[in-house]
């Protein structure tokens, strides 16, 4: 006589999908991040040329001389100092010298300080020499040519950044021992060995023709127009009301922990939290040691994910890209991958992976009644990924501060957010007695588990709406077909294999399932450029034209954001409400519907003749990214009120707003003056 055993097989299926995503999604995201850079490299034109120079024309045995690589950049392009700042990558040189020669450390000339909308970097425009002191051996055959080589790697930037590499060399004859060598390019080494403090440098332009910055925003903010001037908002020195810029480091660290804790209650994370609640219910009667291990494993998944996320941010920043909190949601491949994984989870909650096996398998029964450590870790990863579209209260200032700091500070703040997010589960599982307050498992829990499947399906629907905003209705249709294929492939595995199936049968069934997913992936995703994150110029132009139209909601007309229009309205003495939002940001949508569209706010906007602008960050937008950093923020939502006549003194609202708060701040700003 057989008994029914519910053995969950969701994890093997989930990790197969994760393996597919690990091959597909990161490459697509990487391609999207560097799309412009590769396009520029296609013309095989280097914007930086190399030349090796020396301060002597001949080598005297036993002498010390200067050897250097001269980098000459085309107008508007620049390379980086050994301390590149908030972005960029230092130039590196690998010296290849004849036998017996020794070289010292690199000697750098005084760099320029560039400020692009709050991103401070240090580097060189036009020309620079990176040198070293070389000591020759005591014995060199007179007249013998001495060849010196250098392998150089650099990052050259203008409106985009391109990694460059090359080799250069020089040959110098060996002179007589004890002789005075003839002078070479001594003047070129002037200033080599700069040891000053880069924080004391003054902001300069990138050396473009006419003295303009290549990125359009590197003018010194200290010399920007005063309040009410005609300069761009990116060039102004802002006095931000309610700013926390003077807070010490430990204050930001505490905000990061608090923000991470609050993330557990944000709408983005609720689906995964629901799954974790179910597993906590199942652990009520478990061994305390195992319960603690589960909590630590879940926390490890969260902390590891935040560490990886911080590493991705550092890699993108080193490549000269501007990224922010939740930036991965701007890439359709990532959104599609998340929708796929969450769909599989929802199917597991509906019982698709439950199978029937023979009695007597006590170990299998034990496995089925407990959550595996691998699954617990993966849920921590998923919770982290889903949390990034949300910006919790206190999280915005902390992460915004981190994005402008050195690498170790960024990683520390990210880990603090992860610790705060994992804190509730650590406390519950470290002290298992507290689990008594969680309802005991029973038949009702199966129904609750199935109901959570609908919550996950609602999350999939939300992710499809994000795809729709990024790729249009045809993109949603293609992704819908793809997800249907994935569900069919999962059904094949669940219905044609069980725990008693032979290895050969499993291999055949899994191969068929993988083939179904592969075909759907190719026909419905890979062949659609708008879904691959690396949109063509035509697609990008279509998206731009589609979003640059005013939208009327609840009687208020929201103008599309551009730096030019914002500057124009500030100069016209208008009071402006600027809403930084994104379709993948659930917090943004809740605030818009519950607060910004509410009657009191709408009435106040009309009464004060406020200009309402919406900065849509659903897809990548360099101008929005720069302005976010200007306000020391790295993600959305962000709400800024520019008072009429006081454009350089904006009022920044918190991430979570109320109608009364918005009304009060609008009254504080006052009406438009024209």
C-alpha positions in Angstrom: 0.0 0.0 0.0 1.5 3.4 -1.0 1.4 6.7 0.8 1.5 10.1 -0.8 4.8 11.9 -0.2 5.2 15.6 -1.2 8.8 15.9 -2.3 9.6 19.3 -3.5 11.7 19.5 -6.7 11.5 23.2 -7.2 15.2 23.8 -6.5 16.7 21.6 -9.3 14.3 23.3 -11.7 15.1 26.8 -10.4 18.8 26.2 -10.7 18.5 25.0 -14.3 16.7 28.2 -15.1 19.3 30.1 -13.1 22.1 28.4 -15.1 20.4 29.5 -18.3 20.1 33.1 -16.9 23.7 33.0 -15.8 24.8 32.5 -19.4 22.2 34.8 -21.0 21.3 37.6 -18.6 24.8 38.8 -17.5 26.1 38.9 -21.0 23.1 40.8 -22.1 23.4 43.3 -19.2 27.1 43.6 -19.8 26.5 44.3 -23.5 23.9 46.9 -22.6 26.2 48.6 -20.1 29.0 48.8 -22.7 26.8 49.2 -25.8 28.1 52.6 -26.8 31.7 51.7 -26.0 31.8 48.7 -28.3 30.1 50.7 -31.0 32.8 53.3 -30.8 35.5 50.6 -30.9 34.1 49.2 -34.1 35.8 52.0 -36.1 39.2 50.8 -34.8 40.2 54.4 -34.2 42.2 55.0 -31.1 41.7 58.3 -29.3 44.9 58.0 -27.4 48.4 57.6 -28.9 51.5 56.3 -27.2 55.2 57.3 -27.5 58.1 56.2 -25.3 60.6 58.9 -24.4 63.7 59.2 -22.3 65.6 62.1 -20.7 68.9 60.9 -22.3 70.0 60.0 -25.8 72.4 57.3 -24.7 72.8 54.9 -21.7 75.8 55.3 -19.5 76.6 52.1 -17.6 75.5 52.3 -13.9 73.6 55.6 -14.4 70.0 56.4 -13.5 67.7 58.0 -16.1 64.1 58.7 -16.7 62.0 56.6 -19.0 58.3 57.5 -19.7 55.3 56.8 -21.9 53.7 59.9 -23.4 49.9 59.6 -23.9 48.4 62.1 -26.3 44.6 62.3 -26.3 42.4 63.7 -29.0 40.4 66.9 -28.2 37.7 66.1 -25.7 39.1 62.8 -24.5 40.9 62.1 -21.3 42.6 59.3 -19.4 42.9 58.8 -15.6 45.4 59.4 -12.8 46.5 56.6 -10.4 43.6 57.8 -8.1 40.9 58.0 -10.6 38.2 59.2 -8.2 34.5 58.3 -8.3 34.8 56.6 -11.7 37.4 55.7 -14.3 40.4 53.4 -14.3 44.0 54.2 -13.6 46.5 53.8 -16.5 48.8 50.8 -16.0 52.2 50.2 -17.5 54.1 46.9 -17.7 57.8 47.7 -18.4 59.8 45.2 -20.4 63.5 46.1 -19.9 66.8 44.5 -21.0 68.5 42.1 -18.6 70.1 43.9 -15.7 68.0 47.0 -15.7 65.8 47.9 -12.8 62.9 50.4 -12.7 61.2 52.2 -9.8 57.5 53.0 -9.2 55.5 55.0 -11.6 55.8 58.8 -11.5 52.7 60.8 -12.3 52.3 64.4 -13.3 49.8 66.7 -11.6 46.3 65.6 -12.7 43.2 67.7 -13.6 40.1 67.5 -11.4 36.9 66.9 -13.4 33.3 67.2 -11.9 30.6 65.7 -14.0 27.3 66.4 -12.3 28.7 65.4 -8.9 31.0 62.6 -10.1 34.5 63.8 -9.3 37.4 62.2 -11.2 41.1 62.9 -11.7 43.0 62.5 -14.9 44.6 64.1 -18.0 43.4 65.9 -21.1 45.5 66.6 -24.2 48.8 65.1 -23.1 50.6 63.6 -20.1 53.7 61.5 -19.4 53.8 58.6 -16.9 57.4 58.0 -16.0 59.8 55.8 -14.0 63.4 56.0 -12.9 65.5 53.3 -14.5 68.9 52.1 -13.3 71.3 50.6 -15.9 73.7 47.7 -15.1 77.4 48.5 -14.5 78.5 46.7 -17.6 77.0 47.4 -21.0 78.9 46.8 -24.3 79.6 50.2 -25.8 77.5 51.1 -28.8 75.1 48.2 -28.3 71.4 49.2 -28.8 69.3 48.9 -25.7 65.6 48.3 -26.4 63.0 49.3 -23.9 59.3 48.2 -24.2 56.1 49.2 -22.4 52.7 47.5 -22.5 50.1 50.1 -21.6 46.4 49.8 -20.6 44.1 52.8 -20.1 40.5 54.0 -20.1 39.8 56.9 -22.5 36.6 58.8 -22.0 34.5 61.5 -23.6 30.8 61.1 -23.8 31.5 57.4 -23.5 34.4 55.4 -22.1 36.5 52.9 -24.1 39.2 50.6 -22.7 42.4 50.9 -24.6 45.7 49.0 -24.8 48.9 49.3 -26.8 52.7 48.9 -26.8 55.5 51.3 -27.4 59.2 51.1 -27.4 62.5 53.0 -27.8 66.1 52.0 -28.6 69.0 53.9 -27.1 72.7 53.2 -27.7 75.1 52.3 -24.8 77.7 55.0 -24.1 81.1 55.1 -22.5 81.3 54.3 -18.8 81.7 57.5 -16.7 80.7 59.8 -19.6 78.1 62.5 -19.4 75.0 61.4 -21.5 73.5 63.7 -24.0 70.1 65.2 -22.9 66.9 63.8 -24.4 63.3 64.9 -23.8 63.9 66.4 -20.4 61.3 69.0 -20.7 58.6 66.4 -21.2 59.2 65.0 -17.7 58.5 68.3 -16.1 56.2 67.8 -13.1 56.7 64.1 -12.9 56.4 62.7 -9.4 53.4 64.7 -8.2 52.9 64.1 -4.5 50.2 66.7 -3.6 46.8 66.1 -2.2 44.2 65.7 -5.0 41.5 67.1 -2.7 43.2 70.5 -3.0 42.9 70.5 -6.8 40.5 72.9 -8.5 37.9 71.7 -11.0 38.9 72.0 -14.6 37.4 71.3 -18.0 38.2 68.2 -20.0 40.3 70.0 -22.5 37.8 70.1 -25.3 37.8 72.7 -28.0 36.6 76.0 -26.7 37.2 74.8 -23.1 33.9 72.9 -22.8 33.6 69.7 -21.0 33.0 66.7 -23.1 30.3 65.5 -20.9 28.7 68.9 -20.7 28.7 69.1 -16.9 32.2 69.5 -15.6 32.3 73.2 -14.9 33.2 74.2 -11.4 30.0 74.4 -9.3 31.6 76.9 -7.1 31.6 79.4 -10.0 28.1 78.5 -11.1 25.4 81.1 -11.3 23.7 82.0 -8.1 20.1 81.3 -7.3 17.8 82.4 -10.0 20.7 82.5 -12.6 20.6 81.2 -16.1 23.1 78.3 -15.7 22.1 74.6 -16.0 20.9 72.9 -12.8 23.8 70.4 -13.3 26.3 73.3 -13.0 24.8 75.0 -9.9 26.0 74.7 -6.4 22.8 73.6 -4.6 21.7 74.3 -1.1 19.3 71.4 -0.5 16.7 71.7 2.1 16.3 68.7 4.4 19.7 67.4 3.1 21.7 65.1 5.3 25.0 65.7 3.6 26.9 66.6 6.7 26.1 63.4 8.5 29.2 61.4 9.7 30.0 58.0 8.2 28.5 56.0 11.1 25.2 57.8 10.6 25.0 56.6 7.0 26.0 53.1 8.2 23.1 53.2 10.7 20.7 54.5 8.0 21.8 51.6 5.7 21.0 49.0 8.4 17.6 50.7 9.1 16.8 51.0 5.4 17.6 47.3 4.9 15.3 46.3 7.8 12.5 48.4 6.3 13.0 46.7 2.9 11.3 43.6 4.4 8.0 45.5 4.4 8.2 47.1 1.0 6.0 45.7 -1.8 8.8 44.5 -3.9 10.0 41.9 -1.4 6.6 40.7 -0.1 6.4 37.7 -2.5 9.6 36.2 -1.3 8.9 37.1 2.4 5.6 35.2 2.0 7.6 32.1 1.0 10.0 32.6 3.9 7.1 32.9 6.3 5.8 29.5 5.1 9.2 27.9 5.7 9.4 29.5 9.2 6.0 27.9 10.0 7.3 24.5 9.0 10.3 25.0 11.3 8.3 25.6 14.5 8.9 22.0 15.8 12.4 21.5 14.2 15.6 21.0 16.1 16.8 24.5 17.4 20.3 23.9 15.9 18.8 23.3 12.4 16.6 26.4 12.8 19.6 28.6 13.5 21.4 27.1 10.6 18.5 27.9 8.3 18.5 31.5 9.5 22.2 31.9 9.0 22.0 30.4 5.6 19.1 32.8 4.5 21.2 35.7 5.9 24.2 34.5 4.0 22.2 34.5 0.8 21.2 38.1 1.4 24.7 39.3 2.4 26.4 37.5 -0.5 23.9 39.0 -3.0 24.5 42.5 -1.7 28.3 41.9 -1.9 27.9 40.8 -5.5 25.7 43.7 -6.3 28.3 46.1 -4.8 30.9 44.4 -7.0 28.8 44.9 -10.1 28.4 48.6 -9.2 32.2 49.0 -8.8 32.8 47.2 -12.1 30.3 49.4 -14.0 31.8 52.6 -12.3 35.3 51.6 -13.2 34.2 51.3 -16.9 33.0 54.9 -16.7 29.3 54.1 -16.5 26.8 55.8 -14.2 24.6 53.3 -12.3 22.1 53.6 -9.4 20.1 51.6 -7.0 17.9 49.1 -8.9 19.8 49.7 -12.2 19.5 46.1 -13.2 15.7 46.6 -13.6 16.4 48.9 -16.5 17.5 45.9 -18.6 14.7 43.8 -20.1 16.8 40.5 -20.0 17.1 40.8 -16.2 13.4 41.5 -15.8 12.5 38.5 -18.0 14.9 36.3 -16.0 13.2 37.4 -12.7 9.7 36.8 -14.2 10.8 33.3 -15.2 12.2 32.3 -11.8 9.2 33.7 -9.9 6.8 31.9 -12.3 8.6 28.6 -11.4 8.2 29.4 -7.7 4.5 30.0 -8.1 4.1 26.7 -9.9 5.8 25.0 -7.0 3.4 26.5 -4.5 0.5 25.3 -6.6 1.8 21.7 -6.1 3.1 21.1 -9.7 6.3 19.4 -8.3 4.6 17.1 -5.9 5.0 13.4 -6.7 4.0 10.0 -5.3 6.6 7.4 -4.2 6.7 4.1 -2.5 6.7 3.6 1.3 9.7 2.8 3.4 11.9 5.7 2.2 12.4 7.3 5.5 15.2 9.5 4.4 13.2 10.9 1.5 10.4 11.6 3.8 12.7 13.5 6.2 14.1 15.5 3.2 10.6 16.4 2.0 9.6 17.7 5.4 12.5 20.1 5.7 13.7 23.0 3.6 17.2 22.4 2.1 20.0 24.8 2.9 20.6 25.4 -0.8 17.0 26.5 -1.2 17.2 28.7 1.8 20.3 30.4 0.4 18.6 30.9 -3.0 15.6 32.5 -1.4 17.9 35.0 0.3 19.4 35.8 -3.1 15.9 36.2 -4.6 14.8 38.4 -1.8 17.8 40.7 -2.4 17.2 40.9 -6.1 13.5 41.7 -5.7 14.3 44.3 -3.0 16.4 46.6 -5.3 13.5 48.1 -7.3 12.3 49.6 -3.9 14.0 52.4 -2.0 12.9 52.3 1.6 12.9 55.3 4.0 16.5 56.0 5.2 17.9 53.9 2.4 18.1 56.7 -0.2 20.6 58.9 1.7 22.8 56.0 2.7 23.1 54.4 -0.7 23.3 57.8 -2.4 26.3 58.6 -0.1 27.9 55.2 -0.8 27.8 55.6 -4.6 30.1 58.7 -4.3 32.6 57.0 -2.0 35.7 54.7 -2.5 35.1 51.0 -3.2 35.5 49.7 0.3 32.9 52.2 1.6 30.4 51.2 -1.1 30.8 47.5 -0.2 30.5 48.3 3.5 27.3 50.3 3.0 25.8 47.5 0.8 26.7 44.9 3.4 25.0 47.1 6.1 21.8 47.1 4.0 22.0 43.3 3.7 22.6 42.9 7.4 19.5 45.1 8.2 17.4 43.1 5.7 18.4 39.8 7.2 18.2 41.0 10.8 14.5 39.8 11.5 15.3 36.3 10.4 18.5 36.1 12.3 16.7 37.2 15.5 13.9 34.7 15.0 16.1 31.8 14.2 18.9 32.5 16.7 16.2 32.4 19.4 13.9 29.7 18.2 11.6 30.2 21.2 10.2 33.3 19.4 8.9 31.0 16.7 6.2 30.0 19.1 4.4 33.2 18.2 4.1 32.0 14.6 0.9 29.9 13.9 1.4 26.2 14.0 1.4 24.3 10.7 -1.7 22.4 9.7 -4.0 21.8 6.8 -4.7 25.5 6.6 -1.1 26.1 5.7 -1.4 24.2 2.4 -4.2 26.5 1.4 -2.2 29.5 2.5 0.8 28.3 0.5 -1.3 27.9 -2.6 -2.7 31.4 -2.1 0.8 32.8 -2.0 1.2 31.3 -5.5 -1.3 33.9 -6.7 0.8 36.6 -5.0 3.8 35.4 -7.1 1.7 35.4 -10.3 0.8 39.0 -9.5 4.5 39.7 -9.3 5.0 38.1 -12.7 2.2 40.3 -14.1 3.9 43.4 -12.6 7.2 42.4 -14.2 5.4 42.0 -17.5 4.1 45.6 -17.2 7.8 46.7 -16.7 8.7 44.8 -19.9 5.8 46.6 -21.6 7.1 50.0 -20.6 10.6 49.0 -21.9 9.7 47.1 -25.1 6.1 47.8 -25.9 3.1 45.5 -26.3 4.9 43.3 -28.8 7.6 42.7 -26.2 5.0 41.7 -23.5 3.4 39.3 -26.0 6.8 37.6 -26.8 7.6 37.3 -23.1 4.2 35.8 -22.5 4.8 33.1 -25.0 8.2 32.4 -23.6 6.9 32.1 -20.0 4.2 29.7 -21.3 6.9 27.6 -22.9 8.8 27.6 -19.6 5.7 26.5 -17.7 5.2 23.7 -20.2 8.8 22.6 -19.9 8.4 22.5 -16.1 5.2 20.5 -16.4 7.0 17.9 -18.6 9.6 17.3 -15.9 7.1 17.2 -13.1 4.7 14.8 -14.8 7.2 12.4 -16.5 9.8 12.0 -13.7 9.6 11.2 -10.0 12.0 10.1 -7.3 11.9 6.5 -8.6 12.8 7.4 -12.2 16.0 6.0 -13.6 18.9 8.2 -14.5 18.3 7.5 -18.2 14.7 8.5 -18.0 15.5 11.7 -16.2 18.2 12.6 -18.7 15.7 12.2 -21.6 12.9 14.1 -19.9 15.2 16.9 -18.8 16.8 17.1 -22.3 13.3 17.5 -23.8 12.5 20.2 -21.3 15.7 22.1 -21.9 15.0 21.9 -25.6 11.6 23.4 -25.2 13.0 26.3 -23.1 15.9 26.8 -25.6 13.6 27.0 -28.6 11.2 29.4 -26.8 14.2 31.5 -25.7 15.5 31.8 -29.2 12.2 32.4 -31.1 10.5 34.7 -28.5 13.5 36.5 -26.8 16.8 36.4 -28.6 15.4 37.3 -32.0 13.8 40.5 -30.5 16.4 43.2 -30.1 14.1 45.3 -27.9 14.1 42.5 -25.3 17.9 42.1 -25.3 18.7 45.4 -23.6 21.0 46.5 -26.4 18.4 48.3 -28.5 19.3 49.7 -31.9 19.3 53.4 -32.6 15.9 53.1 -34.2 14.4 51.4 -31.2 16.0 53.9 -28.9 14.7 56.8 -31.0 11.2 55.3 -31.0 11.3 54.9 -27.2 12.4 58.5 -26.8 9.8 59.9 -29.0 7.1 57.8 -27.3 8.0 59.1 -23.9 8.5 62.7 -24.6 4.8 63.6 -24.5 2.9 65.2 -21.7 0.6 62.9 -19.8 -2.5 64.1 -17.9 -3.3 62.2 -14.7 -6.0 63.1 -12.2 -6.3 66.6 -13.8 -2.6 67.3 -13.6 -0.4 67.4 -16.7 3.0 65.8 -16.2 5.6 67.1 -18.6 8.4 64.8 -19.7 11.7 65.6 -18.1 14.7 67.1 -19.9 17.5 69.2 -18.4 16.7 71.9 -20.9 13.0 72.1 -20.0 13.9 72.1 -16.2 16.4 74.9 -16.7 13.9 76.9 -18.8 11.2 76.6 -16.1 13.6 77.5 -13.3 14.7 80.6 -15.2 11.1 81.5 -15.8 10.6 81.6 -12.0 8.2 78.7 -11.9 7.6 76.5 -8.9 8.4 72.9 -10.1 7.6 69.5 -8.7 10.0 66.9 -10.2 9.0 63.3 -9.8 11.9 60.8 -10.3 10.1 57.5 -11.0 10.2 54.2 -12.9 7.7 51.6 -14.0 9.6 48.9 -12.1 9.5 50.9 -8.8 6.5 49.8 -6.8 7.1 52.4 -4.2 6.9 55.0 -6.9 3.6 53.7 -8.2 2.1 53.5 -4.7 3.2 57.1 -3.9 1.8 58.4 -7.2 -1.6 56.8 -6.9 -2.1 57.3 -3.1 -0.4 60.7 -2.7 0.4 62.6 -5.9 -3.0 61.8 -7.5 -4.9 62.6 -4.2 -7.4 65.5 -4.2 -5.5 67.7 -1.7 -2.2 67.5 -3.6 -3.9 68.1 -7.0 -5.8 71.1 -5.6 -2.6 72.6 -4.2 -0.7 72.1 -7.4 -3.3 73.9 -9.3 -3.7 76.7 -6.8 0.1 77.4 -6.8 0.4 77.0 -10.6 3.1 74.4 -10.1 4.9 72.9 -13.1 4.9 69.1 -12.7 7.6 67.1 -14.4 8.2 63.4 -14.5 11.8 62.0 -14.9 11.1 58.4 -16.0 14.1 56.1 -15.2 12.5 52.9 -16.4 15.2 52.7 -19.1 18.7 54.1 -18.8 18.9 57.9 -19.0 22.3 59.6 -18.4 20.7 63.0 -17.7 18.4 61.5 -15.0 21.4 59.6 -13.5 23.5 62.7 -13.2 20.7 64.8 -11.6 20.0 62.0 -9.1 23.7 62.1 -8.1 23.4 65.9 -7.9 20.9 65.3 -5.0 23.1 62.5 -3.5 20.7 59.8 -4.5 21.3 56.6 -6.4 17.7 55.5 -7.1 14.0 56.2 -7.3 11.7 57.4 -6.0 12.9 60.9 -5.4 10.6 64.0 -5.2 12.1 67.5 -5.5 10.3 70.9 -5.3 12.1 73.9 -6.9 10.7 77.1 -5.3 10.0 80.0 -7.8 13.0 82.3 -7.9 15.1 79.9 -5.7 16.1 77.3 -8.1 19.4 76.6 -6.4 17.6 75.9 -3.1 15.4 72.9 -3.9 13.4 71.0 -1.3 13.9 67.2 -1.2 11.1 65.0 0.0 11.6 61.6 1.6 11.0 58.3 -0.3 7.7 57.6 1.5 5.4 60.6 1.3 1.9 61.6 2.5 -0.6 64.1 1.0 -0.2 66.5 4.0 3.6 66.4 3.7 3.5 67.2 0.0 1.0 70.0 0.5 3.1 71.5 3.3 6.3 71.5 1.1 4.4 73.0 -1.8 3.1 75.8 0.4 6.7 76.3 1.7 7.9 76.7 -1.9 5.1 79.2 -2.8 3.4 79.9 -6.2 5.0 80.4 -9.6 5.9 84.0 -10.2 5.2 84.1 -13.9 
